[in-house]
Amino acid sequence: MPSAGVRGEPGQMRALFVLTPPESKRLIAKAVARLPEVERARQDGEIAIGHGATNVYVVEEIFGECPDRDRYLMYQGLGEEELPAFIRQAG
């Protein structure tokens, strides 16, 4: 059913996608991992990725795994020693 006031051309296809939060994070991570800047840094430079649930997905997409994944996902900064950002150099 078209939205109010929006009409497509005859034969025009429309689609609505609804993603769960983990699916959204994975989709964002896949896109980030394929950025030319990220691919170049992975080959020739250094990559530093900060804390956060979406960033864990980015690390997984770029490197295949994220060490201490659960700690990065659950980190709240409540009296726990701060985890460093994920850093990896090429080579």
C-alpha positions as CSV (number, residue, x, y, z in Angstrom):
1,M,0.0,0.0,0.0
2,P,1.6,3.3,-1.0
3,S,2.2,6.0,1.6
4,A,-0.2,8.9,1.8
5,G,0.6,11.4,-1.0
6,V,3.2,9.2,-2.7
7,R,2.4,7.5,-5.9
8,G,4.9,5.5,-8.0
9,E,4.9,5.1,-11.7
10,P,3.0,2.1,-13.0
11,G,5.2,-1.0,-12.7
12,Q,7.6,0.7,-10.3
13,M,8.7,-1.6,-7.5
14,R,8.8,-0.5,-3.9
15,A,10.2,-2.3,-1.0
16,L,10.3,-1.8,2.8
17,F,13.0,-3.5,4.8
18,V,12.8,-3.8,8.6
19,L,16.0,-4.9,10.3
20,T,16.7,-5.9,13.9
21,P,19.4,-3.9,15.7
22,P,22.0,-6.7,15.2
23,E,21.1,-6.9,11.5
24,S,21.5,-3.2,11.2
25,K,24.9,-3.2,12.9
26,R,26.1,-6.0,10.7
27,L,24.9,-4.2,7.5
28,I,26.7,-1.0,8.6
29,A,29.9,-3.0,9.4
30,K,29.9,-4.7,6.0
31,A,29.7,-1.3,4.3
32,V,32.4,0.2,6.5
33,A,34.7,-2.8,5.9
34,R,34.4,-2.2,2.1
35,L,35.3,1.5,2.1
36,P,38.4,2.1,0.0
37,E,40.0,4.0,2.9
38,V,39.5,1.0,5.2
39,E,40.8,-1.5,2.6
40,R,43.8,0.7,2.0
41,A,44.5,1.0,5.8
42,R,44.1,-2.7,6.2
43,Q,46.7,-3.4,3.5
44,D,49.2,-0.6,4.2
45,G,48.5,1.2,7.4
46,E,47.0,1.1,10.8
47,I,43.4,0.7,11.9
48,A,42.1,1.9,15.2
49,I,38.5,1.2,16.2
50,G,36.9,2.5,19.4
51,H,34.5,0.9,21.8
52,G,30.8,0.1,21.0
53,A,28.5,-2.6,19.8
54,T,28.5,-1.5,16.2
55,N,32.3,-1.2,16.2
56,V,32.6,-4.8,17.4
57,Y,30.7,-5.8,14.2
58,V,33.1,-3.6,12.2
59,V,36.1,-5.4,13.7
60,E,34.6,-8.8,12.9
61,E,33.9,-7.8,9.3
62,I,37.4,-6.4,8.8
63,F,39.5,-9.0,10.7
64,G,37.1,-12.0,11.0
65,E,37.0,-11.9,14.8
66,C,37.1,-9.5,17.8
67,P,39.1,-10.6,20.8
68,D,37.3,-10.0,24.1
69,R,34.1,-9.3,22.1
70,D,31.8,-9.6,25.1
71,R,33.9,-7.1,27.1
72,Y,33.7,-4.6,24.3
73,L,30.0,-5.1,24.0
74,M,29.2,-4.8,27.7
75,Y,31.7,-2.1,28.6
76,Q,29.9,0.7,30.5
77,G,32.8,2.5,32.1
78,L,31.5,1.8,35.6
79,G,34.6,1.3,37.7
80,E,36.2,-1.1,35.3
81,E,39.6,-0.3,33.8
82,E,39.0,1.2,30.4
83,L,39.7,-1.1,27.5
84,P,41.9,0.3,24.8
85,A,40.5,0.9,21.3
86,F,41.1,-2.0,18.9
87,I,44.3,-1.3,17.0
88,R,46.0,-3.4,14.4
89,Q,48.8,-2.6,12.0
90,A,49.2,-3.9,8.5
91,G,51.5,-6.9,8.1
